[in-house]
Amino acid sequence: MFLAMGAFVALETNEMKHTRVKRGLMTAAAAVAALSLMGTMASADTPPAEVVGAQSVPFGFGAYSDVRPFGDITNNSMAINPAQTIAVVTRSDVRKLVVVNLASGDRREIPGYATPRNILFAPDGLSFTVSDSTLGVLDRISLLTYTVVERLPLGVGVFGTAQTGDGKTLYANNHASGTVTRINLHERRPEIVHTGFLEPRQGIKLSRTGDQLFVTDFRDDSISILDPGDFALRHKVQVDDVRGLSVSNDGKWVYAASSSTNTIVVINTATGVAEHTVPVGAKPYGAALSPDGTVLLSGNSADNTLTVINPVDRTVLGTVIGLDEPRQAITFRTDSKVAWVLNKDLTIAEVNIEKLEVVRVI
């Protein structure tokens, strides 16, 4: 029997960095118009396959009339509930979500998606959200009934998401329109649409204190450090082929995976300066920091390894082998002794941090 409750980790990848999506960019006015659809979220009581199946989405439902999958941009995502008993995982080319009992390994599928991107649990763990860039929606799914209970139309291209600790505010990247939107989830309405980004994708993080928002511009090879309130730009940091991000608990450091340089870039958030680089494995996509801040894991997709880093002195502690395309979907147990890593086939590798080895595959 599946239990409920939630937190998240997610990943984003793209094999063709400078391949542009063949569709016109949505203007700021069009973005606002599309978002005005969400005065209230759509309610859905039917099973997810019927609610969110691609065939059930009206033509032009999102920001475009030409609704085609973002097939050249592949990512995977994993969210773990706060009780750390359940994982929800996906990959953007599998058209489904998989709910996994971490103890028993039992699985349940939720089909019907086109290109699922990012998963986040609500703070109470009773539901989770998933974004789909082809359908142009953010869905909230009940973990008790596995049905879509709310639908938020954010426009085709919606990608990475981040939310405040209280679950009242959500930030959503839109790759196609080059925007980041702040959404009041309590009132179910957009508060502000910030334009001017260049292909923002999975990389969006909010500091634990909620006073810094980090957005990756994939096409611009940069990370924008923003004020989450008024979206004022504090710093813009250049990072080649920037992928996954983690933020230190005190908000002073950002760790960013650079897939073309095979490094983790360490950024001082106060100055916006990249002060250190740590060599890791081949084509890193993930940069996951443990809850106690003592271990940083780089998910190296090309050589199927994790690089284990001490984030304090930026030294490499070792390498974990036996994985299958580890990317950004890496999360730690609350005691920081175990990490769960999503494999390409949507199995989950459980890694013992002290032994630096995979101890089981779920």
C-alpha positions in Angstrom: 0.0 0.0 0.0 1.4 3.4 -0.9 1.9 6.1 1.7 1.8 9.8 1.1 3.8 13.0 2.0 6.5 15.0 -0.1 9.8 16.8 -1.2 11.5 16.8 -4.5 14.6 16.4 -6.7 14.7 16.8 -10.4 16.8 16.7 -13.5 17.1 18.2 -16.9 19.1 17.3 -20.0 19.5 18.2 -23.6 21.6 16.4 -26.1 21.5 19.1 -28.7 22.4 22.4 -27.0 21.9 24.9 -29.8 19.1 23.2 -31.6 16.2 25.7 -31.6 12.6 24.7 -31.3 10.9 25.4 -34.6 8.1 27.6 -33.4 7.7 31.3 -32.8 8.4 32.6 -29.4 5.4 33.8 -27.4 5.4 37.5 -26.6 5.0 38.8 -23.1 1.4 39.9 -23.9 0.6 36.4 -25.2 2.1 34.9 -22.1 -0.1 37.0 -19.8 -3.1 36.2 -22.0 -2.4 32.5 -21.7 -1.9 32.7 -18.0 -5.2 34.5 -17.6 -6.9 31.2 -18.3 -6.0 30.1 -14.8 -8.4 32.3 -12.8 -9.3 29.0 -11.3 -7.6 25.6 -12.0 -9.5 23.1 -14.0 -11.0 20.3 -11.8 -10.7 16.7 -12.9 -12.3 13.7 -11.3 -11.6 11.1 -14.0 -8.5 8.9 -14.1 -5.2 10.5 -15.2 -5.1 8.6 -18.5 -8.3 10.3 -19.5 -7.7 13.6 -18.0 -4.2 14.3 -19.3 -4.0 12.1 -22.4 -2.5 14.0 -25.3 -5.6 13.2 -27.4 -7.9 15.0 -24.8 -6.0 18.3 -25.1 -7.8 20.8 -27.4 -5.9 22.0 -30.4 -4.0 25.2 -29.4 -4.7 24.6 -25.7 -1.3 26.0 -24.7 0.5 29.0 -26.1 0.7 27.7 -29.6 -1.6 26.2 -32.2 1.3 24.0 -33.4 1.5 21.6 -30.4 4.4 19.2 -31.0 6.7 17.5 -28.5 9.9 19.1 -27.4 11.6 15.9 -28.6 15.1 17.2 -28.8 15.2 18.1 -25.1 15.3 15.1 -22.8 15.2 15.2 -19.0 14.2 13.0 -16.1 12.8 13.9 -12.7 12.3 12.3 -9.3 10.5 13.5 -6.2 10.6 11.8 -2.8 7.9 12.4 -0.2 8.8 13.8 3.3 8.3 10.5 5.0 10.8 9.1 2.4 8.7 6.1 1.6 7.5 7.0 -1.9 9.2 8.2 -5.0 7.5 9.6 -8.1 9.7 9.4 -11.2 9.5 10.2 -14.9 11.5 10.7 -18.1 10.3 13.1 -20.7 10.2 10.5 -23.5 8.2 7.8 -21.7 4.9 9.6 -21.5 4.0 8.5 -18.0 4.8 8.9 -14.3 5.8 5.9 -12.1 5.0 5.9 -8.4 7.5 3.6 -6.5 7.3 2.3 -2.9 10.9 2.6 -1.7 10.6 -0.3 0.8 8.9 -2.9 -1.3 9.7 -1.8 -4.8 6.0 -1.9 -5.8 5.2 0.3 -8.8 2.2 2.0 -10.1 2.0 3.9 -13.5 0.1 7.1 -14.3 0.0 7.3 -18.1 -1.2 10.0 -20.5 1.6 12.6 -20.6 3.4 13.9 -23.6 6.7 15.3 -22.3 6.6 15.3 -18.5 9.3 17.5 -17.0 9.4 18.3 -13.3 7.8 16.8 -10.2 7.3 18.5 -6.9 5.5 17.2 -3.8 3.2 19.5 -1.8 4.4 20.1 1.7 1.7 17.9 3.2 2.7 15.1 0.8 -0.8 14.3 -0.2 -0.4 15.5 -3.7 2.3 16.4 -6.2 2.6 18.6 -9.3 4.1 17.7 -12.7 4.8 20.0 -15.6 4.4 19.0 -19.3 6.0 21.2 -21.9 4.0 19.8 -24.8 0.6 19.9 -23.1 1.5 23.3 -21.7 0.1 22.5 -18.2 1.0 22.0 -14.6 -1.2 19.2 -13.1 -1.7 18.5 -9.4 -2.2 14.8 -8.8 -3.6 13.2 -5.6 -1.3 10.5 -4.2 -4.4 8.9 -2.6 -6.5 8.5 -5.8 -3.9 9.0 -8.5 -6.2 11.4 -10.3 -5.6 14.9 -11.5 -7.4 17.2 -9.1 -6.2 20.6 -10.5 -4.9 21.7 -13.9 -3.0 25.0 -14.4 -2.5 26.1 -18.0 0.9 27.7 -18.2 1.4 27.6 -22.0 3.4 25.2 -24.1 7.0 25.2 -23.1 6.5 25.1 -19.4 9.5 23.2 -17.9 11.2 23.5 -14.6 9.4 24.4 -11.4 10.3 25.4 -7.8 8.1 26.2 -4.9 8.4 27.9 -1.5 8.6 25.8 1.6 5.0 26.5 2.6 3.8 25.4 -0.8 1.9 28.7 -1.4 4.1 30.1 -4.2 5.4 28.3 -7.3 7.9 29.6 -9.9 7.8 28.0 -13.4 10.2 28.3 -16.3 8.9 28.4 -19.9 11.5 27.3 -22.4 9.6 28.4 -25.4 8.5 31.9 -24.3 11.7 32.7 -22.4 9.7 33.6 -19.2 9.6 32.8 -15.5 6.2 33.1 -13.9 5.4 33.4 -10.2 2.1 31.7 -9.3 0.0 32.2 -6.1 -1.1 28.6 -5.6 -3.4 29.5 -2.7 -5.4 31.9 -5.0 -4.6 29.9 -8.1 -3.4 32.9 -10.2 -0.2 34.3 -11.7 1.3 37.2 -9.9 4.0 38.2 -12.4 5.5 37.1 -15.7 9.2 37.9 -16.1 10.5 37.9 -19.6 13.9 38.1 -21.3 15.3 34.6 -20.5 17.0 32.4 -23.1 15.7 28.9 -23.0 15.2 28.5 -19.2 14.6 24.8 -18.6 14.9 22.5 -15.7 17.4 24.6 -13.8 15.4 26.7 -11.4 16.0 26.7 -7.6 14.8 28.8 -4.7 17.1 29.3 -1.7 15.9 27.7 1.6 15.4 31.2 3.1 13.3 32.1 0.0 15.2 35.3 -0.7 17.1 34.2 -3.8 15.8 32.6 -7.1 18.3 31.0 -9.4 17.3 30.5 -13.1 19.5 28.8 -15.7 19.5 30.3 -19.3 20.7 27.3 -21.3 21.2 29.1 -24.6 23.0 31.9 -22.9 25.2 29.7 -20.8 24.3 31.6 -17.6 22.7 31.5 -14.2 20.6 34.5 -13.2 20.4 35.3 -9.5 17.1 37.1 -8.9 15.0 38.7 -6.2 12.0 36.4 -6.0 9.7 39.3 -5.1 10.3 41.8 -7.9 12.5 39.7 -10.1 15.3 42.3 -9.9 18.5 40.8 -11.3 21.3 40.7 -8.7 23.9 38.8 -10.6 24.4 36.9 -13.9 27.0 34.2 -13.9 28.4 32.6 -17.0 28.6 28.7 -16.8 29.2 26.7 -20.0 26.4 24.2 -20.8 24.9 24.7 -17.3 22.7 21.9 -16.1 21.6 21.0 -12.5 21.9 23.3 -9.5 22.1 23.0 -5.8 22.1 25.8 -3.2 23.9 25.7 0.1 21.6 25.8 3.2 22.8 29.3 4.1 22.3 30.5 0.5 25.9 31.6 0.1 27.0 29.1 -2.5 25.5 27.6 -5.7 26.9 24.4 -7.2 26.3 24.1 -10.9 27.0 21.2 -13.3 28.8 22.2 -16.5 28.3 19.3 -19.0 30.8 20.5 -21.6 33.7 21.2 -19.2 33.1 18.2 -17.0 33.2 20.3 -13.8 31.0 21.4 -10.9 31.2 25.2 -10.8 31.1 26.8 -7.3 29.5 30.3 -7.3 29.6 32.9 -4.5 26.0 34.2 -4.5 27.0 37.5 -2.8 29.4 38.5 -5.5 28.1 36.5 -8.5 31.7 35.1 -9.1 32.5 31.5 -10.0 35.3 31.0 -7.5 36.1 27.3 -7.9 35.7 24.4 -10.4 35.8 20.8 -9.4 36.7 18.2 -12.0 34.2 15.4 -12.2 33.2 12.5 -14.5 32.0 12.7 -18.1 29.1 15.0 -19.0 27.8 16.0 -15.5 24.1 16.9 -15.3 23.4 16.8 -11.6 24.8 18.6 -8.6 23.0 17.4 -5.5 23.9 18.6 -2.0 23.2 16.5 1.1 20.9 17.9 3.8 23.7 18.3 6.2 25.8 20.1 3.6 28.8 17.7 3.8 28.5 15.8 0.5 27.9 16.9 -3.1 27.1 14.4 -5.8 27.7 15.0 -9.5 25.6 12.8 -11.7 27.8 12.0 -14.7 25.6 10.8 -17.5 28.3 9.8 -20.1 30.4 7.5 -17.9 27.5 6.2 -15.6 29.1 7.4 -12.4 28.7 9.7 -9.4 31.5 11.9 -8.3 31.5 12.5 -4.5 32.7 15.9 -3.4 33.4 17.6 -0.1 31.7 21.0 -0.7 33.7 22.6 2.1 37.2 22.1 0.7 36.0 21.2 -2.8 38.0 17.9 -2.8 36.9 14.7 -4.6 36.1 12.0 -2.0 35.6 9.2 -4.5 33.5 7.7 -7.3 30.4 5.6 -7.3 30.0 3.2 -10.2 27.2 0.8 -11.4 24.7 3.4 -12.5 22.8 4.0 -15.8 23.0 7.6 -17.1 22.7 9.4 -13.7 21.6 13.0 -14.3 19.9 15.5 -12.0 17.4 13.2 -10.4 19.4 12.6 -7.2 18.1 13.1 -3.7 19.4 12.3 -0.2 17.8 10.7 2.8 17.3 13.2 5.6 20.2 11.7 7.6 22.5 12.3 4.5 23.7 8.6 4.7 21.8 7.4 1.7 21.2 8.9 -1.8 18.6 7.8 -4.3 19.6 8.1 -8.0 17.3 7.7 -11.0 18.6 5.4 -13.8 17.7 5.7 -17.4 15.2 2.8 -17.2 13.4 4.5 -14.3 14.9 2.1 -11.7 16.3 3.8 -8.6 19.8 3.1 -7.4 20.2 3.3 -3.6 23.7 4.6 -2.7 25.4 4.1 0.6 27.4 7.4 1.0 29.9 6.0 3.6 30.7 3.0 1.4 30.4 4.9 -1.9 28.6 2.1 -3.5 25.2 1.1 -4.9 23.6 -1.3 -2.3 20.4 -2.1 -4.1 18.3 -1.2 -7.2 14.6 -0.5 -6.7 
